[in-house]
Amino acid sequence: MKLIAIIPARGGSKGILNKNMRLLGNYPLIYYSIRTATSAGIFDEIVVTSDSDEILHYAANYGVSTLKRTDELSRDNVTLDPVIYDALSKSEMSNNTLYDVVVTMQPTSPLLSCETLLKAVNSFIKENVYDTYISAVNKPHLAWTYENSIYTPAYKKRLNRQELPPYYIETGGFMICNRENITKTSRLGKSVSVYPIPTSEAIDIDYMNDWLICEAELSRKRIVFRTDAYRTLGMGHLYRTVTLCNAMMEHDIVVVLKNDHALGVNMIQKMGLKYHVVNDEDEFITYLGEIKADIAIIDCMNTTKGYIEKIKETVTKVVVFEDNGEGSKYADVVINPMIEEKTLEQNRYCGARYFCLRDEFLLRVPKPFSPVVNSVFVSFGGSDPSDITTKTYKAACSLIEKYADLTFNFVIGLGFDENKKHELVPIPNKIDVIYDTPHISKYMSTADIAVISNGGTAFEICSLGIPGIVLSHNLREVKHKFTQIHNGFINLGLSSEIETHTICNTIEWLMNTPRIRDEMRNLMLSVNLKNGTNNVKNIILRSFYEPDR
């Protein structure tokens, strides 16, 4: 069975000037249909037919046949049927052969994939039922027609879009026909079927907005995040991943987590993000190759040289966050908002300007300063592996006995130890215990003081101007230097070395020094955290080592 692909490409264009030779991404528009046809590897002949010498000369570089159209076939009112018939007839005569299947591929559908084309042609040949396949996309909508000065609905019943019957719109991706149905006036034959293609491949460029959509689609990256969340690690890495996923929705993103860390998997499921689970890191690296990822973002800490080098064999770019391991030296980009470090290394980005503040904090307006403390916010991350919550709860119980109008909001995350929950007894109108809230900023924004761990929460209360008392879970957190007095924090150091009475005394002292709290609040609000997510996004997506300083 002999197959021929014919690509009709005029030189003139009414909607977009010189459309077929205009650069889309890094190539002329005509390039994409030629690439798809040649990559398919199934055609005995690929012919580009055009009235433009420029187009024909360019197409010839890719080893396809070219055919100059006559003036008669180049007029604006000429349909594709006689153009295809002319190209087919001349090709058969030139090659002294007859083709069995003729595929028309219009260059105005640059997003059509080779995989989709192959599936369609194989289906057409294997089923051998229809004379013609037409590429189409299913877009059910409440549509109307206009005839004889009257608008009438093109539907029987008004329903939600998901409930409407299929409504197929032709694309220019392909038309597959049996040879005997190709005439000067038609290619359809008696039996016609539409072949549904993915919406992402269905753009048919007629107008400039179609062009812009195609450019955005072609610039999409396949980005893979490797992260986890479990009790001893906490939730901060996963929160950052979610924030960046939401900020880069225009790209193809998947989050990879380990199968045995159910806490992280459950959270990603709740967020509705695309994810994949693996049993180990070798399986992760294999997965990167299978999906042909462009960028790998590793937010797991303590990587090794060998691990990063294996990933770099598979992807174009490797980004690591807060990585203290040897592997960070071999990553393309290192980002660590937790440490304040001046460096001349062009691929290393440190400090608060690279913290990814969640959307809910970008939308919150800091409350006015209150000289009287009425509310204290308490949270030690999604899991609180050091159980600082219990110590602080005991401090809160002492303080509410002394201050009648004082209230505490304890926010407990998904990873908090189930065996410790019974120790946190809510006291009506005094102490509230909130488990797994999706909107933690709601409770932060009413607070006059916050007691927190030395992680991402510090940046969040900073964005709201809430004077903070900080306790670190571990020695790694102790090294986080953002939470110092010059940024509006009182840092008590390692939590294991701090007794309940110290927490109690520090809260009470801060309650009774409104001038200090006001100064701390102003210091916090002077820190610009609003652009952190965009700063990180730009670093991830731009070319290697492009300076941003």
Secondary structure, 3 states (H helix, E strand, C coil): CCEEEEEECCCCCCCCCCHHHCEECCEEHHHHHHHHHHHHCCCCEEEEEECCHHHHHHHHCCCCEEEECCCHHHCCCCCHHHHHHHHHHHHHHHHCCCCCEEEECCCCCCCCCHHHHHHHHHHHHHHCCCCEEEEEEECCCCCEEEECCEEEECCCCCCCHHHCCCCEEEEEEEEEEEHHHCCCCCCCCCCEEEEECCHHHCCCCCCHHHHHHHHHHHCCCEEEEEECCECCCECHHHHHHHHHHHHCCCCEEEEEEECCCHHHHHHHHHHCCCEEEECCHHHHHHHHHHCCCCEEEEECCCCCHHHHHHHHCCCCEEEEECCCCHHHHHCCEEEECCCCCCCCCCCEEECHHHCCCCHHHHHCCCCCCCCCCCEEEEECCCCCCCCHHHHHHHHHHHHHHHCCCCEEEEEECCCCCHHHHHHCCCECCCEEEEECCCCCHHHHCCCCEEEEECCHHHHHHHHHCCCEEEEECCHHHHCCCCCCHHHCEEEEEEHHHCCHHHHHHHHHHHHCCHHHHHHHHHHHHCCCCCCHHHHHHHHHHCCCCCCCC
